[in-house]
C-alpha cells in the first residue's frame, strides 16, 4: 500500500526559495498566479513555468527562443538540481513523521509506504488529511495517489487523488486489486516512466492504453519492446518485487540556500535565515535531538566567508529563540559585499532531555533556563557572562576561577542542593573560619605606609591580628600577612603586607 | 454592592496605592534585618520591582545588606545575576553567605546601553530570582523605568546600585534607599517606598563582628620601623632578606 506524492512544480518552487523577496512567499501563500512570468530551463528547453507564463502560451519543452518570442518579459532560470534535492529531502523529512519507509525519486516524487500508519491515524482519510495540511504549509504544489505497488502509485499520481481513491475499500481498509487494475488500464501508455523511444515503439503498434498493453502475452511484450517494459509491467502489477532505497534521515543537519538575486543588507537575510531555522527545528524535533551550537556561514560575491557560531544551549527546541540569537550574532558583522549563499550546520547533537512540565504552573518558581545568558552572550560576546567556581587554593586570588560553562541546574535535585548546603555550612564553620571579603580586587593595589598610618584615599587602621598566607615557595614565592583594616570613613578593607616585596597592598573590601 | 467595572479595574492596578487598605498583592521577602522589615510598609524587599540602593561608596555593606535575601532566593531555582559589579565577587565569601555558586552569574559589559540591555534581559527572563546591577554615574531615569518594567515581567527581585549623588533626582524605582557609613554602623534612609510614606531613617550594624575588632597599635604592624630604636621587638621581623624568608615559609607551609 503506497502513497505517492508528486511535486510537478518542484524546479520552480526551488527557485522561489532562492529569491529573497518575501513577496514570493506572500504569493505562494496567497494565490498561485504570479505577476511576472517565470520559467525554469534545462538543456535550453523550458522545464516548467509558473501560471502567468503558461497563460502567455509558454509550454513545457519549448525552446528558449520561442519562449521569448511568446513573452518577452519572461524570466528564465537554470534548474538547480542540488537545491531541488535538498527540498525533496526536506519534504521527506516532513513525511518521515508519518511513515518510516519513504523512497525519494529524482523525478520529483516521494513514495511512502503507508499500510502500517493507517491504524495510528485511524484510517486513510485522516492520514491523507494530515499529510495534505502539512504539505500545504510548505507552499508546494503536490498531487497524491495511492496504489498497491510503488509504480502503480506513481502512475496514478498523474490523475487526481479521487481517481485512485475509488479503488479503496473502506470497510476492509485495503485496495481492491481488481478495480485498481481497471483504473490502471484506462491510463495512457505515455505516462509510464520509460524512455520516449520505447513509448514511441509501443504507440507504433497502435497501443494507446495500458489495458491494451496488458492484454498482450508477456513473452511477446519482452520480445517486441524489451526487458525494461516487461519488468515495468510486472512491477506495476505486483508480480515482481520492487525493492526501494528508503530515505534515512541524516545524522547532522546541513543545509544551504543560494540566492539568485544577491542580498545586500542584513534585513534581507532574515527570510532565508527563518527558512533554514524552520527546517532545523523540524529536523531536531523529528530526531528528538538537541544542539548546543549552530554554525552559520555567509558567502558573498567577493568570495569572502563570514562564519559564526550561535550558542543555543537550551533544553528545548525553539524556533523564535534561535532566530533571535542568530540575529543578535549577525549584528556584530558588517556585510562588505552582497551575499550569494548561506549555509546552516548543526553538528554535535545530543539527546533531547525533555523535562516533564508541570500540569499547573507554579506561580512563584523561576525556571531554570539559560536563554537570557545565551542572548547576552550572542550580543556582547561569549566573554561577557561567566560563573564563579571555588578552588582549593590557599592564595586568595587563586581560590576562585571564572567559568564560562554555566550549569543548567534544573537537573540538580533538591537533595543534592541540601547536601551542598551542609557542606557549605561545614565549610563555614570548619577549618577555614576566616573572614573573607565579599569583593576582591582583580589586582592588589599598593598602598603607602607612612610609619603611622596606611594611606589609601584616606587613612587606614589595622583592626585585626594577622593571618599569614604563604605558598608557592618552589615557584614564585608568596608570603603575605593579611589584616582587616578600617578606613576612616568606616569601610573595612582587606590589606596585606607582602613579605617578599616589602610593601603594603589592598586586596579586598568587606561589602 | 457591586463596583463599576472601571473602578474595579483601576483597583487591580498595582501602581495605585490605596490608603485604606493595608493588604497588598506585591509579594515581599524579609530583608533578614528585623529593624529594616519594620520600617518597610510591605515588610521586605518587593518582588517584581527594582529597588534602588544609593551608596556613598562601593563596599559600604551592600552585599551584607542583601545577603540574607540572596541566600533565601538561592535555595530555590533561579539564577542570581550580577551585572557589572565594581570588583570581583569573591566566592569564598559568597559561600560563607550560603550562596550556591552554580546559580551565580556575572555579566560584564562595556557600554551603558549594553548594561541596561543585559539587565533588562536578565530581569525579564523569569529565570533569574535576583538581578543586581551596578549603574554608572549617568542620568538613567528612563533606563530605570525600563528595568522596573522588566522586573515586573520577570517577577524577580531587581536591585540597582548607584552613587548617592542621585538621591535628589527622581527615579522610577519603587523602593529607594540611601546608604551611608557612619562610624561602626550603616545609616539607611528610605527616600521612597511602596505602600506608604517614606522618610524613615535607620542605623544598622551590618558588621556585628566589628565589636571584636580592635585597633592594633602601629608598632605591631609588620613594616613598622621605629626611627628611634634600630631593632624591632615584635615577632615578625622586618625587613627580611629573601634567603631568610625561604627558611621561614617552608615550615609554615607544611
Interface residues (C-beta under 8 A of the other chain):
Chain A: X364 X365 X366 X367 X368 X369 X370 X371 X372 X373 X375 X376 X379 X380 X383 X384 X385 X386 X387 X388 X389 X390 X396 X399 X400 X402 X406 X407 X409 X410 X412 X417 X420 X421 X424 X425 X427 X428 X432 X435 X436 X437 X438 X439 X440 X441 X442 X449 X451 X452 X453 X461 X462 X463 X464 X465 X466 X468 X470 X471 X473 X477 X479 X481 X483 X484 X486 X489 X490 X491 X492 X493 X497 X499 X500 X502 X504 X508 X509 X510 X511
Chain B: X27 X56 X57 X58 X59 X60 X61 X62 X63 X64 X75 X76 X77 X78 X79 X85 X86 X87 X88 X89 X90 X91 X92 X93 X94 X95 X96 X97 X98 X100 X101 X102 X103 X104 X105 X106 X107 X108 X109 X110 X114 X117 X118 X121 X122 X124 X125 X126 X127 X128 X129 X155 X156 X181 X182 X183 X184 X186 X207 X209 X210 X213 X214 X215 X216 X218 X221 X222 X223 X224 X225 X227 X236 X238 X239 X240 X242 X245 X246 X248 X249 X250 X252 X253
